Amino acid sequence: MTILEIIATVLMVLAVLLGLLRMLIGPSAPDRIVAADTLAMIATIVLTGFAVWFESEFYLDVALIYATLSFVGIVALARAIEGGRA
């Protein structure tokens, strides 16, 4: 591993920890939903990194499907706490 990869890994772990912290102690439901969206985006970035690291296009397909499903899930959660208004 190069020093750049180590720095990127440390920053990703730090971002996940901060996202989990916000999700656990967020003062309101919208804060928790934003934290869930952030964690989903970090997972998508990690899957894309796996595609580069392992030189496999399969991980890009998984990342695309995961990002789409997480977007739909976050929108559904946001509408649920909003009260389902159009």
N, C-alpha and C positions, 0 to 999 in steps of 0.2 A: 504494500500500500504506500502510495506517495503521501507527502505531507498535506497536499490539497484534499485528498480523499479522507484523510483522518480528520481534518478540520470540518469538512462537509458532514461527516458522520456525527461528530460531536455536536454540531449545530442542529442537525436533524433530531438527535436524541434530546437536546435541550428544548427544541420546539415542541416535541411530543410531551415532555414533562410539563412544560408550561400550559399546553393545551389541556392535559389531563387535570392539572391543578385548577384551571378555570372551569372545567366541566364539573369538578367535584364541589368547589366552593363558590361557584358563580352566584351572585346575589339574586339573579332573576332567571326565568326560563329563557328569554332571548339570549342572555349571555351564554347559557349552556348550549343553545342551538348553534350559536356562532362558534363555540369551541368544538362542537361535533363536526361542523363544516370544515373547520381548520384541520382537525385530525383526519378527516376523510381526504382532504387535499394533500396532506402530508403522506398518507398511505398511497395515493395515486402517484406522487412524485417518487416514492420509494420503489413502487412497481416499475416505473419508467427507468429508474436507476438500475434495477435488476435486468431490464431488457438490454441496457448498454453493457452492464458488467458481464452477463452471460451470453451476450451476442445472440439473443433469441427474440424473434418477433412475437412469440406467444405472450410474453409479459406485456407487450404493448396492447394486445387485444384485451387481456385481462384488465389492464389499467383503464382502457377506454370504457369497458362495460362497468367497471367499478365506479368510475367517475360519473357516468350517466345515472346509475342507480342511486348513488349517494346524493346527487343533485335532486333527483325526484324525491328521495326520502327527506331531505332537508326542507324542500319546498312544502311537502305534506306536513311536516312538523310545524313549520312556520304558520301555515294556514290553520292548523289545529289550535295553536295558542292564540291566534288572532281572532278566532271565532268563526272561521269558515266563510268570511265575506269574500265576494267576488272581486 
